[in-house]
Amino acid sequence: MSVGLLSGLWVLIAEKLGVPAWPGFIGWSIFFFTGGDLKACKLSFPCLVLGPVLAYLTVLTQTTLGTSGITSAIVVVGLGFAMTIAQSFPIFQVASATFIGANVYFAAGNNLFHAIVVTLVGLIIGLVSVKFGAFLDSIILKKEAV
């Protein structure tokens, strides 16, 4: 129930802010994918920043160098390598979140703000949905127990 209510609320808020709602839903999904708790936020947060930043740097490099064909492919290999090697560091251990973050950047039309900030809002909504859900359950279950 909390997820449904918060989903609708998030869509309204995103619309009022003029941002796409979908990156928030991706961040929310990653929250549950990585464990659905505060630790999940801590694991996912750095990766959801790193992915879009690396994707941005890839686009910047390709644009600056005017790459195409094999040169463009080599730059993309560098992106994939950087995202993969990053998981060697404990702060970036959730490689899938890094890759998803990069994909969100490209899907968001190379908009770094939408790719990072709106997606990170989804992590927070995930945490709120768990807490709000537990609150609603306590009210509903308490009434059913009577």
N, C-alpha and C positions, 0 to 999 in steps of 0.2 A: 504494500500500500504506500509506503514512504517513497519508493522509487517512482511510482506513478505520479504522485503529488509533486515531488521535486522535479520530475521531468517536465511537467507542464509549467511549473514555476520558472525553471531554467530557460525554457523556450521564450516565455514572456520577457524575462530579464534580458536575454541575449538580443531579442528584437528591439527592446527599448534602448539598449546600448549600441545597437547597430553592428553587432558582431555575429558571425555565424554560430549557431548552437552546436553543430555537429562536432567540432574539435573538443568541446566540453564532454560530449558523450563518449568520445574516444578516450579521453583522460579518465573518465569514470569507469570505463571498461577495463582500462589498464590497472586501475585501483583494485578491482576485484580479481583480475588475472594474477596480480602479484601478492595477493593474500587478504585483501579487504580489511585492513586495519592500519593503524598509524605507521607501523613498520613498512607497509606497502607504499605509503606516501613517501617515506624517507628513501626507499629503494628506487622508486620510479622518478621522483622529482629531478635528480641530476641528469638522468638519461633522457627525460623529456625536454630538457634544455639543450643537452649536448647534440642530440639528433638534428633538430632544426638549425642549430648553429653550424654544424658540419655541412648540412645541405646548403645553407646560405653561402658558406665559403666555397663550396663546389660551384655554385652558380656564379659567384663573383669571379672565381678563377676562370671558368669557361668564358664568361663575358669579357673579362680583361684580356685574355689570350686570344679571343676569337676562335675558340676551338671548334672543330667539327671532325667527324669520322673517327679515326683511330686516336687522335689527340684527345677528343672528347671522352672516348671510352677509357683512356688511361686516367683522366681526371676522375671519372666515376669509380674506377678501380681504387683510386686513392681514398675516395669517400668510404667505400665498402671496407677497405683495410683499416681505416681510422676507427670506424664504428666497431669493427670486430676486435681490434687490439685494445680498445678502450675497456672492454669487459675484464681485462687483466687487472684493472684497478678496482678495488672494492667499491668505490663510490659509483662506478658505472657498470656494476655486475649484471644488470638486467639488459642484456644486449637487445632483446626483442623490443623493449621500450625505446631504446635508442633508434632502432630501425623504424619503428612506428612513428616516432617523432620526426624523423627525416621525411617520411612519406607524407605526414600531415603538412609539413612545410610545402612540399611540391603540390599537394592537393589543394592547399589554401592559396594557390596562385603566387607562391613565393612571398607570402606575408608572414614575416617573422613574429609579429605581435600575435596574430591569430594562432600561429603554430605553437607558440610557447605559452603565452598568458592564458588564452582561452582553454587550451588543453589542460594546463595546470589547475584552472578553476574546476575542471572535471574531477581532478583528484580530491579537491576539497569537498565537492558535492558528494563524492563517494563516501567520504568519512561522515559527512552529515547524514547521508541516507542510512548508514548503519546505526548511528546514534538515534536518529529520529525513528527508525524502524523498531529499535529496541524499546523506545519510549511508547510508541503506539501499541506494541505487543503487550507491554506491561499494563496498559489501560484496558485493552481488549481481553486479555487473559484474566485479569483481575475481576472484570465484570462477569466473565464466563464461569469463574470459580465460585461465585456467590450462589 
